[in-house]
């Protein structure tokens, strides 16, 4: 085990960008460990709360980039990470040489690798260090941290990470930490859906959920996600977010995309990804991820009342080739919205130019026709349409 001069390390100034549900307690724990921490957040209320706890508030990313020894970021979306690091007013453009960058956000391995490359070209050091353990782990300083990047850089930031984490692992080159986190999130999403379906089934059997939890929690079905979701949220019927459905949906998108890029078929992950998107469309995005149980109950109730959704094949024969080219992007954007809402099973076009085919999920043909008439192809008379109910049998790939 490496030995560190902790007192010398604690003279380093840390900039912390992203004082959200995870970042705020992490920044506080760094302060408790003796570090001088300067916080920056998109919301001024979070900055005010941080100042009230004794933290310093930075004026800009540029200030942090020029005055800090280490900058830690913990941001919700990949777009936020790109902007903070690579934007015109971002860190890398304005950083002093030798600055160490630590990104604790959940992003793609490719983005983490590109950030390290940009940092290296600017004379900076970078590691991706996503975290797991939720808001409870962030508050208690017991997070699991998976770090990718140069091992020498990892050694330099380890004392800082030890202020917020209990299980800290260097896992390889830049992007490796993000890869481990996405694998973690893939399993979190799947376990979340398993919990939702299992408890919904138990309710229909008339079982006592508290007793069921006590049994399953000491059986092979046990998982940290099951325990978290039931004890902290479902049993309390409180779905205020520790980690919101919309963020889990973002992570599953990244995980499934990463699997596809590596030639790995994520059949269950893709299904959970679609369910999370539908839950968001139905207004559950700001609930805690355990709220997928509520969405499961709603879907089950709807099916019992209305019956199962049917599949409809919509053939879009060519009407005007020029207009088809002109409005293609609008058509694809329209389909992307339907897909995110869980209305779309598949879409494509015939390579001989005859037209396209879209397969919708819906309760009735009238519902599908209502959607089809909103398609830019139909509005602009680039295509005509034919709708056929399809008795489709899906096979495992």
C-alpha positions as CSV (number, residue, x, y, z in Angstrom):
1,X,0.0,0.0,0.0
2,X,1.3,3.4,-1.0
3,X,2.1,5.9,1.8
4,X,1.0,9.5,1.4
5,X,2.0,12.7,3.2
6,X,-1.6,13.6,4.0
7,X,-0.8,16.9,5.6
8,X,1.0,18.1,2.5
9,X,-1.8,16.8,0.3
10,X,-4.4,18.8,2.3
11,X,-2.7,22.0,1.4
12,X,-4.0,21.5,-2.2
13,X,-7.0,23.5,-3.2
14,X,-9.9,21.6,-4.7
15,X,-12.5,23.0,-7.1
16,X,-15.8,21.0,-7.1
17,X,-18.2,21.5,-10.0
18,X,-21.7,20.1,-9.6
19,X,-23.2,20.4,-6.1
20,X,-26.1,18.2,-6.8
21,X,-27.5,15.3,-4.7
22,X,-24.2,13.4,-5.0
23,X,-21.7,16.3,-5.4
24,X,-22.9,18.4,-2.5
25,X,-22.2,15.8,0.2
26,X,-19.0,14.7,-1.6
27,X,-17.7,18.3,-1.5
28,X,-18.6,18.6,2.2
29,X,-16.7,15.4,3.0
30,X,-13.6,16.8,1.3
31,X,-13.9,19.8,3.5
32,X,-14.3,17.6,6.6
33,X,-11.1,15.8,5.6
34,X,-9.3,19.2,5.8
35,X,-9.2,20.3,2.2
36,X,-9.9,23.8,1.0
37,X,-12.9,23.4,-1.4
38,X,-14.3,25.9,-3.8
39,X,-17.7,24.9,-5.2
40,X,-19.4,25.8,-8.4
41,X,-23.0,24.9,-9.4
42,X,-25.5,25.9,-12.1
43,X,-28.0,26.6,-9.3
44,X,-27.1,29.5,-7.1
45,X,-29.2,28.1,-4.2
46,X,-26.8,25.1,-4.0
47,X,-23.9,27.4,-3.9
48,X,-25.5,29.4,-1.1
49,X,-26.1,26.2,0.8
50,X,-22.5,25.2,0.3
51,X,-21.3,28.6,1.5
52,X,-23.5,28.2,4.6
53,X,-21.6,25.0,5.4
54,X,-18.3,26.8,5.3
55,X,-17.4,26.2,1.6
56,X,-16.0,28.7,-0.8
57,X,-18.0,29.6,-3.9
58,X,-16.1,30.1,-7.2
59,X,-17.1,32.8,-9.7
60,X,-16.4,30.8,-12.8
61,X,-14.9,27.7,-14.3
62,X,-12.0,29.9,-15.5
63,X,-11.2,30.9,-12.0
64,X,-11.1,27.3,-10.8
65,X,-9.0,26.3,-13.8
66,X,-6.4,29.0,-13.0
67,X,-6.3,28.8,-9.2
68,X,-7.0,25.2,-8.1
69,X,-4.7,22.2,-7.8
70,X,-7.4,19.7,-8.5
71,X,-10.9,20.1,-10.1
72,X,-13.5,17.4,-9.4
73,X,-16.7,17.3,-11.5
74,X,-19.9,15.5,-10.7
75,X,-22.4,16.4,-13.4
76,X,-25.7,14.8,-14.5
77,X,-25.5,14.7,-18.3
78,X,-22.7,14.0,-20.8
79,X,-23.5,17.3,-22.5
80,X,-22.8,19.1,-19.2
81,X,-19.4,17.3,-18.9
82,X,-18.5,18.3,-22.5
83,X,-19.4,21.9,-21.9
84,X,-17.6,22.2,-18.6
85,X,-14.4,20.7,-19.9
86,X,-14.3,21.6,-23.6
87,X,-16.5,24.7,-23.9
88,X,-15.2,28.1,-24.7
89,X,-15.5,29.1,-21.1
90,X,-14.5,25.6,-20.0
91,X,-11.7,24.2,-17.8
92,X,-9.3,22.8,-20.4
93,X,-9.1,26.0,-22.4
94,X,-8.2,28.2,-19.4
95,X,-6.3,25.7,-17.1
96,X,-2.9,26.3,-15.8
97,X,-0.4,23.6,-16.7
98,X,-0.3,20.7,-14.2
99,X,-3.9,21.0,-13.1
100,X,-5.4,17.6,-12.2
101,X,-8.9,16.8,-13.4
102,X,-11.2,14.2,-11.9
103,X,-14.5,13.5,-13.5
104,X,-17.0,11.6,-11.2
105,X,-19.9,11.9,-13.7
106,X,-21.4,8.9,-15.5
107,X,-20.5,9.2,-19.2
108,X,-19.4,7.0,-22.1
109,X,-15.9,5.5,-22.0
110,X,-15.2,7.2,-25.3
111,X,-16.0,10.6,-23.9
112,X,-13.7,10.0,-20.9
113,X,-10.9,8.9,-23.2
114,X,-11.3,12.0,-25.3
115,X,-11.2,14.2,-22.3
116,X,-7.9,12.6,-21.2
117,X,-6.5,13.2,-24.6
118,X,-7.6,16.9,-24.6
119,X,-6.2,17.3,-21.1
120,X,-2.9,15.7,-22.1
121,X,-2.5,18.1,-25.1
122,X,-3.0,21.0,-22.7
123,X,-0.5,19.8,-20.2
124,X,-3.1,18.6,-17.7
125,X,-3.7,15.3,-15.9
126,X,-7.1,13.6,-16.1
127,X,-8.9,10.5,-14.6
128,X,-12.4,9.3,-14.9
129,X,-13.6,8.4,-11.5
130,X,-17.4,7.6,-11.5
131,X,-18.9,6.7,-8.2
132,X,-21.6,4.2,-6.9
133,X,-23.3,4.1,-3.6
134,X,-26.1,6.7,-3.9
135,X,-26.8,9.7,-1.8
136,X,-26.4,7.6,1.4
137,X,-22.9,6.6,0.4
138,X,-22.1,10.1,-0.7
139,X,-23.2,11.5,2.7
140,X,-21.3,8.8,4.7
141,X,-18.2,8.9,2.6
142,X,-18.4,5.2,1.8
143,X,-18.8,5.4,-2.0
144,X,-17.3,2.9,-4.4
145,X,-15.1,4.7,-6.9
146,X,-13.8,3.1,-10.1
147,X,-10.9,5.1,-11.7
148,X,-9.5,5.1,-15.2
149,X,-6.4,6.9,-16.4
150,X,-2.7,6.9,-15.7
151,X,-1.8,5.1,-12.5
152,X,0.6,7.9,-11.5
153,X,-2.4,10.4,-11.7
154,X,-4.5,8.0,-9.7
155,X,-1.8,7.9,-7.0
156,X,-1.9,11.7,-6.8
157,X,-5.7,11.9,-6.3
158,X,-6.1,8.9,-4.1
159,X,-6.0,10.9,-0.8
160,X,-8.8,13.1,-2.1
161,X,-10.9,10.2,-3.2
162,X,-10.4,8.6,0.2
163,X,-12.3,11.5,1.7
164,X,-15.4,10.4,-0.1
165,X,-15.0,6.7,-0.9
166,X,-14.3,3.5,1.0
167,X,-13.8,1.2,-2.0
168,X,-11.5,2.8,-4.5
169,X,-10.2,0.9,-7.5
170,X,-7.8,1.8,-10.3
171,X,-9.1,-0.3,-13.2
172,X,-7.0,0.7,-16.2
173,X,-6.6,3.3,-18.9
174,X,-8.8,6.3,-19.3
175,X,-12.4,5.3,-20.0
176,X,-12.1,2.1,-17.9
177,X,-13.7,3.7,-14.9
178,X,-16.6,4.8,-17.0
179,X,-16.9,1.3,-18.5
180,X,-17.1,-0.3,-15.0
181,X,-19.8,2.3,-14.0
182,X,-21.9,1.6,-17.1
183,X,-21.8,-2.1,-16.3
184,X,-22.9,-1.3,-12.8
185,X,-25.7,0.8,-14.1
186,X,-26.8,-1.8,-16.5
187,X,-27.3,-4.2,-13.6
188,X,-28.9,-1.5,-11.5
189,X,-31.5,-0.9,-14.2
190,X,-32.2,-4.6,-14.6
191,X,-32.4,-5.2,-10.8
192,X,-34.8,-2.2,-10.6
193,X,-37.1,-3.7,-13.2
194,X,-36.9,-7.1,-11.5
195,X,-37.9,-5.5,-8.2
196,X,-40.8,-3.7,-9.8
197,X,-42.2,-6.9,-11.6
198,X,-41.7,-9.1,-8.5
199,X,-43.5,-6.8,-6.1
200,X,-46.3,-6.2,-8.6
201,X,-46.8,-9.9,-9.0
202,X,-46.7,-10.3,-5.2
203,X,-49.5,-7.8,-4.9
204,X,-51.7,-9.7,-7.3
205,X,-51.1,-12.8,-5.3
206,X,-52.3,-10.9,-2.2
207,X,-49.0,-11.4,-0.4
208,X,-47.7,-9.3,2.4
209,X,-44.9,-7.2,0.9
210,X,-43.1,-6.7,4.2
211,X,-43.0,-10.4,4.8
212,X,-42.0,-11.1,1.2
213,X,-39.1,-8.7,1.6
214,X,-37.9,-10.4,4.7
215,X,-37.9,-13.7,2.9
216,X,-36.3,-12.6,-0.4
217,X,-33.7,-10.5,1.3
218,X,-32.1,-13.6,2.8
219,X,-32.6,-15.7,-0.4
220,X,-30.9,-15.8,-3.8
221,X,-33.2,-13.0,-5.0
222,X,-31.5,-10.5,-2.6
223,X,-29.7,-7.5,-4.0
224,X,-28.7,-4.1,-2.8
225,X,-31.1,-2.5,-5.2
226,X,-34.0,-4.6,-4.0
227,X,-33.2,-3.7,-0.4
228,X,-32.7,0.0,-1.2
229,X,-35.9,0.3,-3.3
230,X,-38.1,-1.5,-0.8
231,X,-36.9,-0.2,2.5
232,X,-36.2,3.4,1.6
233,X,-38.9,4.1,-0.9
234,X,-41.6,1.5,-1.7
235,X,-42.4,0.6,2.0
236,X,-42.5,4.3,2.8
237,X,-44.5,5.2,-0.4
238,X,-42.1,8.1,-0.9
239,X,-40.5,8.5,-4.3
240,X,-38.6,11.8,-3.8
241,X,-35.4,11.1,-5.8
242,X,-32.2,10.0,-4.4
243,X,-31.4,9.0,-8.0
244,X,-34.1,9.9,-10.6
245,X,-35.6,7.7,-13.3
246,X,-34.5,10.2,-15.9
247,X,-30.9,9.8,-14.8
248,X,-31.1,6.0,-14.8
249,X,-32.6,6.2,-18.3
250,X,-29.6,8.3,-19.4
251,X,-27.2,5.7,-18.0
252,X,-29.0,2.8,-19.6
253,X,-28.9,4.5,-22.9
254,X,-25.1,4.8,-22.5
255,X,-24.8,1.2,-21.3
256,X,-26.8,-0.3,-24.2
257,X,-24.9,1.9,-26.7
258,X,-21.6,0.8,-25.3
259,X,-22.7,-2.8,-25.4
260,X,-23.7,-2.5,-29.1
261,X,-20.4,-0.8,-30.0
262,X,-18.5,-3.7,-28.4
263,X,-20.6,-6.3,-30.2
264,X,-22.4,-7.4,-27.1
265,X,-26.2,-8.0,-27.3
266,X,-27.9,-6.5,-24.4
267,X,-31.4,-7.9,-24.8
268,X,-32.6,-7.3,-21.3
269,X,-30.8,-4.0,-21.0
270,X,-32.5,-2.7,-24.2
271,X,-35.9,-3.7,-22.9
272,X,-35.3,-1.9,-19.6
273,X,-34.0,1.1,-21.5
274,X,-37.3,1.3,-23.4
275,X,-39.3,0.9,-20.2
276,X,-37.4,3.8,-18.6
277,X,-38.1,6.0,-21.6
278,X,-41.8,5.2,-21.5
279,X,-41.9,5.9,-17.7
280,X,-40.3,9.3,-18.4
281,X,-42.9,10.0,-21.1
282,X,-45.7,9.1,-18.7
283,X,-44.4,11.7,-16.2
284,X,-42.3,9.6,-13.8
285,X,-38.9,11.0,-14.8
286,X,-38.4,13.0,-11.7
287,X,-39.3,10.2,-9.3
288,X,-36.6,8.1,-7.7
289,X,-35.7,5.1,-9.8
290,X,-37.7,2.9,-7.3
291,X,-40.7,4.6,-8.8
292,X,-40.5,2.1,-11.7
293,X,-42.6,0.0,-9.3
294,X,-45.4,2.7,-9.5
295,X,-45.1,2.7,-13.3
296,X,-45.3,-1.1,-13.4
297,X,-48.5,-0.9,-11.4
298,X,-49.9,1.7,-13.8
299,X,-49.1,-0.4,-16.8
300,X,-50.5,-3.5,-15.3
301,X,-53.7,-1.8,-14.4
302,X,-54.1,-0.3,-17.9
303,X,-53.6,-3.7,-19.4
304,X,-56.1,-5.4,-17.2
305,X,-58.6,-2.6,-18.1
306,X,-57.9,-2.2,-21.8
307,X,-56.2,-5.5,-22.8
308,X,-52.8,-6.0,-24.3
309,X,-51.3,-3.5,-26.8
310,X,-51.5,-4.6,-30.4
311,X,-49.0,-4.2,-33.2
312,X,-49.7,-2.3,-36.4
313,X,-47.6,-2.2,-39.5
314,X,-47.7,1.1,-41.3
315,X,-46.5,1.0,-44.9
316,X,-45.4,4.4,-46.3
317,X,-45.3,4.0,-50.1
318,X,-43.3,6.6,-52.0
319,X,-45.4,9.6,-53.3
320,X,-42.9,12.3,-54.0
321,X,-39.2,11.4,-53.9
322,X,-38.0,15.0,-53.7
323,X,-40.2,15.8,-50.7
324,X,-39.1,12.5,-49.1
325,X,-35.6,13.7,-49.2
326,X,-36.5,17.2,-48.1
327,X,-38.5,16.0,-45.0
328,X,-36.5,12.9,-44.1
329,X,-34.8,14.4,-41.0
330,X,-38.2,15.7,-39.7
331,X,-39.7,12.3,-40.3
332,X,-36.9,10.6,-38.4
333,X,-37.1,13.1,-35.5
334,X,-40.9,12.4,-35.3
335,X,-40.2,8.6,-35.1
336,X,-37.5,9.2,-32.5
337,X,-40.1,10.9,-30.3
338,X,-42.6,8.0,-30.8
339,X,-39.8,5.6,-29.9
340,X,-38.9,7.4,-26.7
341,X,-42.6,7.4,-25.8
342,X,-42.7,3.6,-26.2
343,X,-45.1,3.7,-29.1
344,X,-42.7,2.4,-31.7
345,X,-41.4,-1.2,-32.1
346,X,-39.3,-0.7,-35.3
347,X,-38.9,1.4,-38.4
348,X,-36.9,1.2,-41.7
349,X,-37.0,1.7,-45.4
350,X,-36.9,-0.6,-48.4
351,X,-33.6,-0.3,-50.2
352,X,-35.3,-0.3,-53.6
353,X,-36.9,3.0,-52.8
354,X,-40.5,1.7,-52.6
355,X,-41.1,3.3,-49.3
356,X,-40.8,2.7,-45.6
357,X,-42.3,0.5,-42.9
358,X,-43.1,1.6,-39.3
359,X,-44.4,-0.8,-36.6
360,X,-46.4,0.8,-33.8
361,X,-47.7,-0.5,-30.5
362,X,-51.2,0.7,-29.7
363,X,-54.6,-0.2,-28.4
364,X,-56.4,0.5,-31.6
365,X,-55.9,1.3,-35.3
366,X,-57.6,4.7,-34.8
367,X,-54.9,5.5,-32.3
368,X,-52.2,4.6,-34.8
369,X,-53.8,6.6,-37.6
370,X,-53.9,9.6,-35.2
371,X,-50.1,9.4,-34.9
372,X,-49.5,8.7,-38.6
373,X,-51.3,11.8,-39.6
374,X,-48.8,13.8,-37.5
375,X,-45.8,12.4,-39.5
376,X,-44.1,15.1,-41.5
377,X,-44.1,12.7,-44.5
378,X,-47.9,12.6,-44.5
379,X,-48.4,16.2,-43.7
380,X,-46.2,17.3,-46.6
381,X,-47.6,14.6,-48.9
382,X,-44.2,13.0,-49.4
383,X,-45.7,9.6,-48.7
384,X,-49.1,8.0,-48.5
385,X,-49.9,5.3,-45.9
386,X,-51.5,1.9,-45.3
387,X,-52.2,0.6,-41.8
388,X,-52.5,-3.2,-41.1
389,X,-52.9,-4.8,-37.7
390,X,-50.0,-7.3,-37.4
391,X,-50.2,-10.5,-35.5
392,X,-46.5,-10.5,-34.8
393,X,-44.5,-13.1,-33.0
394,X,-41.2,-11.8,-31.5
395,X,-38.3,-14.3,-31.3
396,X,-35.3,-14.0,-29.1
397,X,-32.3,-13.0,-31.1
